[in-house]
Amino acid sequence: MTLIEQLTPPRELTRAERQSIFQHVYRRLAANRNKATLYAEAEFQSSSLPQVTKQQIKDEFNDEVAKWARDLLEKAWIACGEPEEGGCTHLDTVADTSMRDLPPLPPENELVRVINTILFLHVTTTKQYSARTRCFLSSFGPLNEEAVVSALKNPEGAIEQAQRQARETTEEHANRGKTLRMIGMGVGAIAGGVLVGVTGGLAAPLVGSAAATVLAWLGVGGTAAGLLASGLAGSSAVCGALFGIYGAKSTANMVQRHTREVRDLAFIPVSTQDESDTLGLRLCVSGWLSEEEEVTAPWTIFEGDDTFALRWEVQALRELSDALFSLIKTHVMKYVSSEVIKRTVLASLMASLTPLAWLKIGQIIDNPWSNAKALAVKTGAVLGELLAKRVFGNRPVSLMGYSLGSLVIFEALKYLASLSSSETGHLIQDVFLFGTPATVNEEAWSSVRRLVAGRIVNGYSDNDYVLGVLSRASSANWKVAGLEPIDVTGVESVHIREVDGHTKWRGLIGKALKSCGAPGIMNEAVEQQLEDIARFMEGDENNGMSKDDVEGFVQKEELDEKS
């Protein structure tokens, strides 16, 4: 099947089947829009902003989502062959969302071609790929984004491929003594058509004309043919907008004014899909670094979308790593660890430690943790600005991180949520955060939930005694996202029971993401990651200590200090 055929509806679809697809899209879109408005309402109810301000935020978001839904529905109406008489059905606020009385959808192999047509029309007419569109259309089946990108990057090649097939089909029919007649063109228009790949490419008007000819041969006419041909003709501008090729601002220039606070920031490729083009992007953020390679190493578990890692403040994160591993080897933390294993309530356990024990913990962790946490907040603001400026182009971005990396992401999302919905409402697809040292504040999480088009997952562990100690020691706060579920509409909380200490997140991040159903996970890479961390931890198990051992240790330290 040629590229263009993959992006056009099958001619075999009956009118009834086209109407069925359109009705399914219509009702699912209405349900999707309604769910988004519920998130906006949840944010409105929890917000401490002035009434007028928060009402404006809600109304602006609802208007933007409604506009997006209407536009996508119109593309669906066109892709389905304009099945409704009198124009596209209006998607009003009381639109039916029930699926019970609808006829079944056509087979998936036919359905996905219609869905891919909708996708191509959306991308080429808006010159962006909304994260909301990706989440919504993928609910119907696998999207052929590779075909979309290939057709946009090389429209001449796509048309040439279709022309070759048309010529072969014409010759086959001619050999059988049959005459192939086309509306608006003759056999010679196809058989003798320009092979654009051979001639080195066509100007945009000729690409559009050639595309229209091929689409007519495929049985695509009307508005759909016009928009598809226009999309192919203007593909260079679309690619520039999608991938940030034209007019992209230098990351260094954007970060320059923040250099006094954020001195080290870069996007490092983990994997880029040169062989199979993709329209999505994944950005991953590590929380501490035993070595600089740890910027990318935890994230080699992915395939599919282009994957980048954020390198940020390497020196501070290496100092934090040293401090964390020193902390878990102290006598006090060994005792805490052994008591957690016995299912002691963490809050009660922390309360039983002496002030001097807390002082010992503070001496080890205070500067590295507090410093790195402050830098995470600042880095998050810069990352939010870079994402808002479309440093990766106008395509969906998914974010994932652990520990302070999750805090960087959370701060970036808070910044994006503070901007206009027309600027940022179509940018973020999915978010996966693990062991996040951030507030469980309902207002903050509600605003982030409204921003994200797809899933937002909070991976936590109530056994993470290290994060518990850090939170208690640094801010006297037990209400931390990495320790408990988030009670906010639309935020998924997943308990990762295997994590019994903050340093475990690094080695278990692949398994945690897999447990949460994150897309693009390679099972073999996850298994390798688990084997690597098992070897690392071998021989380094914590030896349990009794409370008397700890108190004896503290008394000895007091005597040492006096002497």
Residue pairs with C-beta under 8 A, 6 or more apart in sequence:
2 158
2 161
2 162
2 165
3 147
3 150
3 151
3 157
3 158
3 161
3 162
4 151
4 158
4 159
4 161
4 162
4 211
4 214
4 215
4 218
5 113
5 162
5 218
6 113
6 116
6 144
6 147
7 113
7 116
7 117
7 120
7 144
7 147
7 148
7 151
7 228
8 113
8 117
8 215
8 218
8 220
8 224
8 228
9 18
9 79
9 80
9 81
9 113
9 114
9 117
9 220
9 224
10 110
10 113
10 114
11 218
11 219
11 220
12 110
13 21
13 81
13 106
13 110
13 114
15 81
15 83
16 103
17 106
17 110
18 80
18 81
18 83
18 114
19 80
19 83
19 84
20 102
20 103
20 104
20 105
20 106
21 76
21 80
21 105
21 106
21 111
21 114
22 76
22 77
22 80
22 83
22 84
23 102
24 99
24 102
24 105
24 140
25 72
25 73
25 76
25 80
25 118
25 140
26 73
26 76
26 89
26 91
26 95
27 95
27 96
27 97
27 98
27 99
27 102
28 97
28 99
28 136
28 139
29 69
29 72
29 73
29 76
29 91
29 136
30 69
30 91
30 95
30 96
30 97
31 97
32 69
32 132
32 136
33 65
33 66
33 69
33 91
34 97
35 490
36 61
36 62
36 65
36 132
36 450
37 62
37 65
38 489
38 490
39 446
39 449
39 450
39 489
39 490
40 57
40 58
40 61
40 62
40 450
41 58
42 446
42 449
42 450
42 488
42 489
42 490
43 54
43 57
43 58
43 443
43 446
43 447
43 449
43 450
44 54
44 55
44 57
44 58
45 446
46 442
46 443
46 446
46 488
47 54
47 57
47 443
47 446
47 447
48 443
49 57
57 421
60 420
60 421
60 422
61 421
61 425
61 450
63 421
64 421
64 422
64 425
65 132
65 421
65 425
66 91
68 130
68 132
68 133
68 425
68 426
69 91
70 91
71 122
71 126
72 118
72 122
72 133
72 136
73 88
73 89
73 91
74 88
75 118
75 121
75 122
75 125
76 118
77 83
77 84
77 88
77 89
78 121
78 222
78 223
78 224
78 227
79 114
79 117
79 118
79 121
79 224
80 114
81 222
81 224
82 88
82 222
82 223
105 111
105 140
108 141
111 140
111 141
112 140
112 141
112 142
112 143
112 144
115 137
115 140
115 141
115 143
116 143
116 144
116 147
116 148
117 224
117 228
118 137
119 133
119 137
119 143
119 145
119 148
120 148
120 151
120 228
120 231
121 224
121 227
121 228
121 231
122 129
122 130
122 133
123 129
123 148
123 152
123 231
123 238
123 242
123 279
124 152
124 227
124 228
124 230
124 231
124 232
124 234
124 235
124 238
125 227
125 231
127 237
127 238
127 241
127 242
127 394
128 241
128 242
128 394
128 395
128 426
129 242
129 279
129 280
129 394
129 395
129 396
130 396
130 426
130 453
131 396
131 397
131 426
131 427
131 428
131 429
131 453
131 454
132 425
132 426
132 453
133 426
134 143
134 279
134 280
134 396
134 429
134 453
134 454
135 429
135 453
135 454
137 143
145 277
145 278
145 279
145 280
146 276
146 277
146 278
148 279
149 277
149 278
149 279
150 157
150 158
150 277
151 158
151 232
151 235
152 231
152 232
152 235
152 238
152 239
152 242
153 235
153 239
153 277
155 207
155 211
155 232
155 233
155 235
156 196
156 197
156 201
156 202
156 207
157 196
157 197
158 232
159 196
159 207
159 210
159 211
159 214
159 232
160 195
160 196
160 197
160 198
162 214
162 217
162 218
163 190
163 193
163 194
163 195
163 196
163 210
163 214
164 195
166 190
166 191
166 193
166 214
166 217
167 190
167 191
167 193
169 180
170 180
170 187
170 190
170 191
171 191
173 179
173 180
174 180
174 187
179 187
180 187
181 187
182 189
182 190
182 216
182 217
183 216
183 221
184 216
185 213
185 216
185 217
189 213
190 213
190 217
193 210
193 213
194 202
194 206
194 210
196 202
196 206
196 207
196 210
202 210
204 233
204 234
204 236
205 233
207 232
207 233
207 235
208 229
208 230
208 232
208 233
209 229
211 228
211 229
211 232
211 233
212 225
212 226
212 229
215 221
215 224
215 225
215 228
215 229
216 225
220 228
231 238
237 246
239 245
240 246
240 247
241 393
241 394
242 279
242 393
242 394
242 395
243 392
243 393
243 395
244 390
244 391
244 392
244 393
244 394
245 393
248 390
248 391
248 393
249 389
249 391
251 265
251 266
251 267
251 386
251 391
254 382
254 385
254 386
254 389
254 391
255 262
255 265
255 382
255 386
258 378
258 381
258 382
261 375
261 378
262 312
262 313
262 375
262 378
262 379
262 382
263 313
264 311
264 312
264 313
264 314
264 315
265 310
265 311
265 312
265 313
265 379
265 382
265 383
266 310
266 311
267 283
267 308
267 309
267 310
267 311
267 391
268 295
268 296
268 308
268 309
268 310
268 311
269 306
269 307
269 308
270 284
270 296
270 299
270 300
270 302
270 307
270 308
270 309
271 300
271 302
271 303
271 306
271 307
272 306
272 307
273 304
273 305
273 306
278 304
278 305
278 306
279 395
279 396
280 304
280 305
280 306
280 395
280 396
280 397
280 398
280 429
281 305
281 306
281 307
281 308
281 392
281 395
281 396
281 397
281 398
282 302
282 305
282 306
282 307
282 308
282 397
282 398
282 399
282 400
282 520
283 307
283 308
283 309
283 310
283 392
283 397
283 398
283 399
283 400
284 298
284 299
284 302
284 307
284 308
284 309
284 310
284 399
284 400
284 401
284 405
285 309
285 310
285 312
285 399
285 400
285 401
285 405
285 406
285 408
285 409
286 294
286 295
286 298
286 299
286 309
286 317
286 401
286 402
286 403
286 405
286 506
287 317
287 401
287 402
287 403
287 404
287 405
287 406
287 407
287 435
287 505
287 506
288 294
288 317
288 318
288 320
288 321
288 324
288 372
288 403
288 404
288 506
289 295
289 314
289 317
289 318
289 320
289 321
290 318
290 321
290 325
291 318
292 314
292 318
294 506
295 309
295 310
295 311
295 314
296 309
298 402
298 506
298 509
298 510
298 529
299 307
299 309
299 400
300 525
301 509
301 510
301 513
301 521
301 522
301 525
301 526
301 529
302 520
302 521
302 522
302 525
303 520
303 522
304 519
304 520
305 398
305 520
308 392
310 379
310 383
310 405
310 408
312 375
312 376
312 379
312 408
313 372
313 375
313 379
316 368
316 371
316 372
316 375
317 372
317 404
319 368
319 371
319 372
320 368
320 369
320 371
320 372
320 404
322 368
323 364
323 365
323 368
323 369
324 365
324 368
324 466
324 502
324 503
325 503
326 364
327 333
327 361
327 364
327 365
327 466
327 469
328 334
328 337
328 466
328 501
328 503
328 542
330 360
330 361
330 364
331 545
331 549
331 550
331 553
332 353
332 357
332 360
332 361
332 550
332 553
332 554
333 361
333 465
333 466
333 469
333 542
334 542
334 543
334 544
334 545
335 544
335 545
335 546
335 547
335 549
335 550
336 349
336 350
336 353
336 465
336 469
337 465
337 500
337 501
337 542
337 544
338 542
338 543
338 544
338 545
339 349
340 346
340 349
340 463
340 465
340 500
341 500
341 544
346 462
346 465
346 468
346 483
347 468
347 478
349 465
350 468
350 469
350 472
352 547
353 550
354 551
354 554
356 554
356 557
356 558
357 550
357 554
358 473
360 554
360 557
361 469
361 473
362 473
365 470
365 473
365 474
366 473
366 474
369 470
369 474
370 474
372 404
373 404
373 407
373 437
373 474
376 404
376 405
376 407
376 408
376 411
377 407
377 411
379 408
379 411
380 407
380 408
380 409
380 410
380 411
380 412
380 414
380 415
381 411
381 412
381 415
383 408
383 409
383 411
383 412
384 411
384 412
384 413
384 414
384 415
384 416
385 415
387 397
387 412
387 416
387 424
387 427
387 428
388 415
388 416
388 419
388 423
388 424
388 427
390 427
396 427
396 428
396 429
396 453
397 427
397 428
397 429
398 428
398 429
398 430
398 431
398 432
398 454
399 409
399 412
399 413
399 428
399 430
399 431
399 432
400 409
400 431
400 432
400 433
400 434
400 513
400 518
401 408
401 409
401 432
401 433
401 434
402 433
402 434
402 435
402 505
402 506
402 509
402 512
403 434
403 435
403 436
403 437
403 482
403 502
403 505
404 437
406 433
406 434
406 435
406 436
406 437
406 438
406 481
406 482
407 436
407 437
407 438
409 431
409 433
410 433
410 436
410 438
410 444
410 448
410 481
413 428
413 431
413 448
413 451
413 452
414 444
414 447
414 448
416 424
416 427
416 428
416 451
417 424
417 447
417 448
417 450
417 451
418 447
424 451
425 451
425 453
426 453
428 451
428 452
428 453
429 452
429 453
429 454
430 452
430 454
430 455
430 456
430 457
430 518
430 519
431 448
431 452
431 455
431 456
431 457
432 455
432 457
432 459
432 513
432 516
432 518
433 456
433 457
433 458
433 459
433 481
434 459
434 460
434 482
434 496
434 505
434 509
434 512
435 459
435 460
435 461
435 464
435 467
435 482
435 499
435 502
435 505
436 458
436 460
436 480
436 481
436 482
437 467
437 470
437 471
437 480
437 481
437 482
438 444
438 480
438 481
438 482
439 477
439 479
439 480
439 481
440 479
440 480
440 481
440 484
440 486
440 487
442 487
442 488
445 481
445 486
445 488
445 491
446 488
446 489
448 456
449 456
449 488
449 489
449 490
449 491
455 492
456 490
456 491
456 492
457 491
457 492
457 493
457 494
457 516
457 518
458 481
458 485
458 486
458 491
458 492
458 493
458 494
459 493
459 494
459 496
459 512
459 516
460 481
460 482
460 483
460 484
460 485
460 493
460 494
460 495
460 496
461 482
461 483
461 495
461 496
461 497
461 498
461 499
461 500
462 483
462 484
462 495
463 497
463 499
463 500
463 501
464 482
464 483
464 499
464 500
464 501
464 502
464 504
465 500
465 501
466 501
466 502
466 503
467 480
467 482
467 483
467 502
468 478
468 480
468 483
470 502
471 477
471 478
471 480
471 483
472 478
482 502
484 493
485 493
485 495
486 493
492 516
494 512
494 515
494 516
496 508
496 512
496 515
498 504
498 508
498 511
499 505
499 508
499 512
504 533
505 512
506 533
507 529
507 530
507 532
507 533
507 534
507 536
507 537
508 530
508 533
509 529
510 521
510 525
510 526
510 529
510 530
511 526
511 529
511 530
513 521
514 521
514 523
514 526
545 553
